[in-house]
Each structure stands twice: as structure tokens, then as C-alpha cells.
Amino acid sequence: MPKSTQWSSCTAQRNDGSFCDRPTVPDAPFPICTKHASQLYAFIRESIDDASSDPERAAAAMMALCARRQQPGVPTFDASTAVVYYVQIGEHIKIGCSTNVKARLSSYPPNRRLLATEPGYEHEEAQRLSQFAEYRDMGREWFRPGLRLVEHINMLRRKQRAAPIVIAA
């Protein structure tokens, strides 16, 4: 059973880059509203129905489904702009991924602080969430600023020629 969280607003990103602000489904494993949970369920159900046990056909069905759902005028996903980001909000560090960090940051409180980014998307984000699991605090993507996490962020900052951060753990 998922642990109850303090999430109050859905974090699904709209086509215009803004984020949904509807109330979340209670005890969901991540912050999502009923509307977006229903859309996700329908997407997965349709994908499974379209796919067979043949992995190539299943991948082709998923790509076709995504293409059908793409709206005119909305750019397609560009992996070259995707990043894993580390943002400090209060005493916690949020690890997330986005293809539009500026828009994503606008959904966080004004006291947010972008600490670092690195190339990657959902796969790389999942690796980091697992890598720093010992510091997990609130939900799946929120962490205490543990030593190894801060060292990783500072390694990224060095690569970006930014001053190291010091966060009291």
C-alpha cells in the first residue's frame, strides 16, 4: 500500500508547458489528479490492446499511438533537450526530469533553487532516484541533502563551471 503523501496538486504537464493544479488522487504513488490518471490508464490500456507478444510490433504500436495523440503545433519530444534536474526547495532536494526545465521550475514555489542538471530523461532519473534512495524523505522524488547526493550535485556543478554548494544535512 502506498504511503500517504502531502501532495495536493497534480504534476502532469500540459501541452503548453504549464502544470495541472487539480487535487491529487489520495494515496497515489505520485501526484496525479483523477483526470490525468484516467488518461494514463486509457493510454496504457489502448497500448496493450494494440500490441502483441511480438516486441517489435508492440514498439511500433506504441509509436503509432503517440503519433496519433500528438496535437498539431505541439513540438515532438526532443531527447537532446531532456535533462535530469536537481532543485532545492526548503530543506529538500527534488530530483526530476524535463525537456523544459524553465517551465517546470515555474511550477515550484518561488524559493526554489536549481542546483544542477545533467543530460537524461526517465531512465536516467530512475537511476538517480535509486542511487540516492537512502536519502529519500517525502515521496519518490524528494530527498534529504545527504553527503553522496550533494557530492554528485557538486560534481555536475564542476562540469558546468559553477561554484560548489554547501547544504547543511
Buried (B, 14 or more C-beta within 10 A) or exposed (E): EEEEBEBEBBBBBEEEBEBBEBEBBEEBEBBBBEEBBEBEEEBEEBBEEBBEEEEEEBEEBBEEBEEEEEEEEEEEEEEEEBBBBBBBBEEBBBBBBBBBBEBBBEBBEEEBBBBBBBEBBEEBBBEBBEEBEEBBEBBBBBBBBBEEBBEBBBEBBEEEEEEEBEBEE
